[in-house]
Amino acid sequence: MQSNPAWRSRRRGLLLALGAGVAAAALVLGMTTTGASAATLFADDFEDGNSSGWTTNGGTWSVSSDGSRVLRQSGTSSDARALAGSTTWTDYSVQARVKPLAFNGSNRFVAVLARVQSSTSYYYLALRSNNTVELKRLVGGSSTTLDTASVGVSAGSWHTLRLDVSGSTLRGYVNGTLLTEASDSRFSGGRVGVATFYTTASFDDVAVTTSGGGPDPTPTPTTEPTTGPTNPPQPNVADGWASVNAWGQNGTSGGAGGPTVTVTSASAFLSAIATAGPRVIQVQGMLTLPGPMHDVTSDKTIVGLGSGSGLTGGGLNIGLPIDDDITAPPSNAVHNVIIRNLNFRGWPDDAINVQMFSHHVWIDHNTWTTGSDGGVDVKRGSSYVTISYNHADGTDKNMLLGHDDENGAQDTGRLKVSYHHNWFDSTNQRNPRVRFGDQVHVYNNYYNDTGNYGVASTENAGVIVEGNAFVNVDDPFHLGEASSGPGRIVARSNCFTNSGTGEAGGSVSAVPYAYTLLPCAQVQSTVSAQAGAGRI
C-alpha cells in the first residue's frame, strides 16, 4: 500500500464560479397600452435586416442568416450582452429562440435577461452546456443561483427560453415547460435582453408581453427545438447493493403494492412520508419544507412528476434517531425506501441523510445544487444502498459515507453502497469520502472540474473505483483524508482528461452482484445526458 504522510491536507483545485458576465440582446419595436389581457411591449424577428435599438456590451453582434434572419453573437473569448426596452417595465414575460453554435469550454451558456439595471445587474435564465437551465440573479457582477433543473442542451439546435417576472415571482421555461421558479425582490423593473457567455449563438423571435400572459411558448421554429426528457417515471428496478438479499429484505421495491398519492403541498407530503405501510408518493411541483430534516418511514417510494418537482428548505432523513449504544441492525431499522426524480434546493442540513442501520435504499435520478451540508450522507451502519444517475451541481460536501473516525463499532463491515452513473459536476469534495465501508463500488461516474478531490478512502475502507471519467480533476482519488487514516482503493479502467491519475493501494473483494461496466470513454456523454431529475 502506498503511504500518505499525515493524510495531508489536499490542494484545492480550481472551482471557479461562472463569471458574472453574460451577454444579452433585445429590440424594442413598439409599445402598446396595457390592459387586462396580455399586451405586446416588444417583438422582433430581425427580418428587417438591422439591429437598430440594441445597446451592446462585449462580443461581436450582427444580423445574419440562419435559415431566417437572426441576431448573431460570434465572439467566444468573453461574455457579451445587448440590451433594449424601457427601465419602466415591471411585470412581463421575455421570450426568445436561442441556438448555441459553439461553446468555448465547459459550463458555458446562452441566456435571456429581465429587469436589467445595468450590464452587471439583472435576472437571467441561462441554458448551460452541461445540460442544465439556471434561474439566476446578477448583482454588481456577482451571480446567485435561484433555481436550476436538468434539460437537454445541444449546440446547433434551437431552444425556446422564456423568463416571467411578476412581483417577486420569477419563472423560467424551456420549450414551453416550466423548469425553474423562485421568489426574489431585488429588482422590481428594468430592461430586457439576450446573452452569451463564451459562446457563439443565434437569437430569433424575441418577444416581450405584459404579465397578463406570456408569448406563445412554442412558436414555429426555423429548426425543431431540442427538448429535455418528458417521460413519466418508469418502473422501479433497483440494482447494485440495493438489489442484494440481506438483513431480511430481498431487493428494494419501495412503496410497491401500496396506494399511490399525489401531493402538492408540504403538509400533505410530510403526512404521507410519515404514514406507516407501503405507499408511492408522487411530488407535484417544488414544495417548500420547514427545516431542517424530515423522517421517511419504511416501504416508501417518493418520486417527482415531470422535471421540475422537488423539495426546498428541508431535507429527508431515512433512519431511526441516533443511538451510539446500538451496534447491530435493529429489527425496526428503516428499510425499503426509493427516492427518485426530485430536485433538492437550499437544504439547511443534508438533502438526504441515511442513518442508524437503514438498509435497502435506492436514490436515483435526482438533482441537487447547494445547501448547508451534504447532498447524500450515509452513516451509522447503514447498508445495501444504491446511489445512481444523480446530478450533483456545484455541491461542496457532496456524499459522505461514514461520519466519524471513532464510529467503527457501528460501521465496520457495513456501509455497503454502490455509486454509479452519477454526474459530479463542479463539486468540491466527498465524491464520496469513505470511512470503514467495504466493497464500496464507485463506477461509471462522470467527474468534471472537481475542486478539492474526488474519492477518498479512509479508516481501512475498501473502495473499487472503476470505469469513471475524470475531466479537469487534479486529485481523482486518494488514501486517507485530513486526520483520517488510509483505506484501500482498487482502481481500474478509468479515463483521465487534464487530470491527475489518483492514488490507489491494497485489495478489495469483488462485489456479489452482476453489473455492466460502460467503457470509460463513453461515460461523459452518457452520464451528462442521462443523470438528474427529468430523465427517467
N, C-alpha and C positions, 0 to 999 in steps of 0.2 A: 504494500500500500504506500502511495506517495505521501510524504509529510506535508503538513500545512501549518507552519510555525505560527504559534499564538493565535491560530484561527483568525488570521489577520482581518483588520477592517478593510472591506473591499473598496476598491477605487470606484467612485461614482462615474458611471458612463454619462454620455450626453443624453439628457431627457429634456429637450427643449420644447417649450410650448410653442405652438404655431405663432408666427409673428402676428402682430396686431393688425397689420395692414391687409386689406382685401380690396379688390377693385370693383367699381360699380358704374352702371350707366343707365339713364332713363331719360326719355324725351317727352316734354310737355307739348301736346298738340292742341289741346283745348280744355276748357273748364266749363262745366255746366252747373246750373243751380241744383243743389242737392234737395231731395225731397224725402218722402217716407220710403221710397224704394231706392235701390242702388243707382247711383249716377256715375257716369264715366268722367273721371278727372283727367284721364291721360290714356293715350293709346298710340302705338307706333309699330308699323311692320317694316319700316325702312325702305319701302318701295319707291319713295321719292328720291332715293339715292343720296341723301345728305344726312348729316348728324347735327343740324342746327339745334341749338338749345342745350347741348351737352356741356358740362363742365368736367374736364378730365384731370386726373392726377395720377401720374405713373403710367407705364405701359405704352403701347402703340395702338391707337384706336382708328378705325376706318370703317366705312360702309363697303362691304364686299358681297360677293355672290357665293351662296352655299345652298344651291337648289333654288332659293329665292334670295332677295336682298336681306342681309343681316348686318348687325353691328359686330365687328370683329376686333378682338384684342389679341395681338400677335406677339407680344413680348413674354418671355418666360424667365427673365432674370430678376424679377421683383414682383411686388404686389402692385395692383393698378385699380383705379376706380374712376367712374364718371357719373356725375350726379345731375339731377334735374328736379323740377317740381317746385312746390312752394313750401316755405317754412311754416306756413299757417295750417297745413294739412295735419289732421289729428288722427281720426279713426278711418282706416281704409284697408283695402287689400291691394298688394302689389304682386303681379304675376309676370313671368317671362318664361319663354322656352330657352333652354340653355344647352349648348353642345360643347362639352370639353373636348378639345382636339388633341392636346398633349400635356401631360403632367411632368414638370421638371423636378423629379424627386418624389419622395413618399409623403403622404398626408397633405397633399395639395388640394385646392378646391376652387369651385366657382360658386357664386352666391347672388342672391337678391337682397337689397337693403331697404330698411324702412326707418322712418323718424330720424333721418340723418341730421345731425347737428353740425358736423364738420367732417373732414376727411379722416378723423380719428375717433369719432364718437357716433354710434348708431346701433340699431338692432340689425342682425342679418341671419339669413338661412343659408347655410353652406353645405354644398354637396361635395363630399370629400372622396379622394381617390382610394381610400381604404374601405369603401363600401359602407359609409355612414352618412347620415344627414345630421347636422347640428344646428340648433337654435341658439344663437349667441348674442352677447352684449359687448360692445366695444366702447370703452371709456378712456379717452386720452391715450389711445393706443394699447391699452391693456384689455385683453379679452377674457370673458367669463362664459362658460358653457352653461346654458339654462336647461337644455334637454337635448337628448341625442337618441337616434334609432338606427338600426341596420337597414340598408337598402342597396340594391344593386346599382353600381355606377360603372359605366363603360365609356372610355374615350371613343369619340366618333359617333356617339348616339345622342339623340335628343332626349331631354328630360324637362318636364314642366315643374317649375318651382313657384310656390305661392306663399307669401307671408302676410297673415292677417294681424292687424294691430287695432285693438278696440279697448279703450280704457287701459287697464293694467293687464289685459289678457292678450297673450301672443300665441299664435298657432302657425305651424309650418306644415305645408302639404308638398308631397312629391307625386306627380302624375295623378292628382286628384284625391290622393289618400292622406288623411290626417296622420302624421307620424310624430310630430313634436308639439308640445304645449307647455306653457309656463306663465307665471304671473310676475310682472316686473313693472315698476312705476318710475324708473329712472328718467325716461324720455316720454313726454306727452304729445309731441308733434314733431314734424320735420319733413324733409325731402325724401325722395326715393332713389334707388339706384340698382345697378347690377355690378358684379365684381369677379375678379380673378386673383388667385394667389399662386405665383409661379406656374401659371397655366395659360395656354392659349385656348381661346374659346370663341364661339359664335353665340350671339343673343338675338332673339327674334320675338315678335308678337308681345311686346311689353304692354301691359295694361294696368291701370290703377282705377279702382272703383271705390265709392264710399262704402261705409260699413253696413249699409242696408243689404249688401250681398256681394260676393266676390265675383270676379270674372269667371267665365266658363272654365272649369278646371281642366277640361280636356278638349282644347281647340284642335282642329285638324292640323297635324304637324306635317312638315316637309318630309320627315322620315319618321317611322314608327318610334315612339319613345321606349326606352328601356325601363321596365318596371321591376320592383322587388317581388319576391315570392309572396303570393297571396293565398296559398293553400291552407286549409284549416289544419289543426293538429292531427297528426297521423296516429295509428295505434301505438300504444306504449310497449316498447321492447327494450328492456334494459340489458346491457352487455357488460363485459368486464367483471370486476369484483362484485358488482351489484347483482350479477346473474348466478352467483355461486350458491349452492345449497349448504347452508351453515346456520348455526345458532337457532335451529328450529324454523327457519324460513328458507324456502326454495325459490330463489329469484325475487324480483321486485315488480309487483303489479300495481302498487298504489291503491287507488280507490276503486279499482275494477270490481264490479259486482254490486256496488252501492249506487245510490241515486246521484244524478248529475244536477248541480245547481249553478246558476249564473249569477254572479254578484257584481253590482255596480256601485257599491258604497263600502267605505272602510268598516262600518259597523256590521254589515252583512258578511263581509269577508272574515272578520275576526270571529264572528259567531260560527261560521262554517268550519274554520280550521280547528276550532276547539271542540266541535261535536264528536262524540265517540262513534266508532264504526266507520266502515269504508264509505268514501264519498269522493266524487270527482267535482272539483271546484273550478269553474271557468271564470276568469277575471276579465271583465269588460272595461277597457279604459284604464287610465292611470289613477290609482287610488292613493290618497294621502293618508298615511297611517300616523297615529300618535307614536312617539318614540319611547324607548329605543327598540326593544325586541318583543316578539310575539310568538307564543308557543304553538307548534303544529303537532297534532296528535297522530297516532299511528294510522296506517291504511288510508292515506290521502294522496290524491293527485291534484296538484294545483297547476293550472295551465292557462296562459294568456290567450285571448282570442285576437286574431289578426297580428299585426306587427307593432302596434302602439299601446299595448296594455302592460301594466306592471304596477310597481309599488314605489312610493317615495316617502321619505320622512321616517321610516321604520324598517326593521329587518325581521327575518324569520329565524326562530330558534327551534331546532329539531333535537330535543333531548330533555331528560329529567333535570331537576335542579342539581347543582354541583354538590358532590359529597365525596371528599377525599378518602373516606373510610371504605367506600365501595370499590373493590379491586377486581371484581369479576362481573361479567354481564348479568344484570338482574333480570328476572322474568318479565318485568313490566317496562323494560327498555323501549323507547320509541323506535318503531321499525316500519318498513314498507312505505316509504314516502317518495313521491315523484314531484319534482318542481321543474316546469318546462315553459319556455316561450314567454318569459317575463322580462321586462326592463326594470332595473333597480337604480334608483337615483337618491342621492342625498341621505344615505342612512347614517344615523348618529353613532352606531356601534359597529356591527357587522351587517352586511347584506344578508348572508346566510351563515348560521352557526350550527354545527353538528357536534353534539357532546354527550357525555355520560353513556357510553356503550350503545349509542344508537346504531342501527345497522340496516342494511339493505335500503340505501338511499340513492336515488338517481337524480342528478342535477344536470339538465340538458337544454341546450339551445336558448340560453338566457344571455342578456347583455347587461353589464354593469359598468359604471363610469367611476366616479369618485365619491367616497364617503369618509367617515371619521376613522374607520379601521379596516378590517379585512373584507375582501369580496366574498370568499367562501373559506371559512375556517373549520377544520375537522380535528377533534381533540378528545381527550379523556376516554380512551379506549374504544372509540367508535370505529366500525369496520364495515367491510362489504359495501363500499361506496364507489360510485362511478360519476365522474365529472367530465362531461363530454360536450363538444360543439358549442361552447360558450364563447362570448366575445368580451374580454376584459379590456376596456378602452381607457388607457391612461391611469389605471388604478395604481396606488402606491403599494400598500401591503396587500398583495393580491390573494394568495392562497397559502394559509398556514396549516401544516399537518403536524400536530403535536405542539403544545403551547409552552412547555417548561422543561428545562433540563432535569428537574428533580421529580418528574412525574412518571418514572419508569414503572412503578407498581401497577398503574392502570394501562400504560401504553405498550410495554414490551410484548412483542408477539401479536400485536393488534395494529390498528391504523392501516388496514389494507385498503388501498384506494387506487383506482385507475383514473388517469388524466389523459384523455385523448381527443384529438381534433379540436382543441381549444385555440383561440386566437389571443395571444398575449401581446396586445397592441400598445406599444409605448408604455408598458407597465414598468414599475421600478424594481420590485423585489418580491421574493416569496412566490416563485412560479413553478413548483411550490418550494417552501422551506420545510424540511422534513426532520423530525426527531423520532427515534425509536422504531417507526414503522418499517416493516419488512415486506419485501416483494411489492413495493410501491412501483406502479407501472406508468411511466410518462412516455407516451408515444404519439407520433404523428401530430404534434402540436406545432403551431407557427408562432415564432418569437420575432418581433421586429422592434428595433430601437429601444431595447431594454436599458433602463437607466443604471441600476446597480448590478444585479446578477439575475440569471435565470433560475436554475435549480440549485439548492443547497442540501446536501445530505449530512446530517449531524447525529451525534449520540448513537452511533452504531446502526443507524437506519440503513436499509438496503433498498436502493433505487435503481431501476432499469430505465435508462434514457435511450430511446431508440427511434429512428425514423423521423426525427424532428427537423424542422428547418429554422436555422438561426440567421437572421439578417440584421446587420448592424448591431451586434451584441458583443460587447467587449468580453464579458465573462459568462459564457453559456451555462456552465455548471461547475461546482467545486465541492470539496470535502471540508466540513467544519464551517462555522459561521459565527462571527463575534466571539463570545466566550464559550460557545457550544463545541464539544469535541467532534472529531471527524466521524463520518459514516462511511458507507460503501456505495460506489456507483459503478455499474456496468454500462458502458456507453458503446453503441454500435449503430451503424447505418444512418448517421446524422449528416446533414448538409450545413456548411458554414459559409456564409457570404459576408465579406467585410467584417468578420467576427473572429474572436478567439476560438481555440479548439477544446477548451474545457479541461477539467482535472478529474480523472477517474481513478479508481483503485478498489481492490477487494473483489469478492464474489457475491452474487445474489442468486438465489434459487429461481428457477423459471416459474411463471405464473401458471395456475392449474386450469385456466380456461382457454378456449380457442379464440383466436382473433386474426384478422387480416391486416398486414402491415403494408401501407401505401409507400411506394418509393419516395424518399425524402425530396427528390426533385419535383414531385407533384404536390407537395404539401402546401406550399404558399398559395398557389392558385386555388386549390381545392378548399382549404380551410377558410380563406378570406371570402370565398363565395358562399360557403355553407354555414359558417358559425354565427351564432347570435340569434336573437329573437326575430320572429317573422320568417324563418327559413325552415320550418318543418311542415 
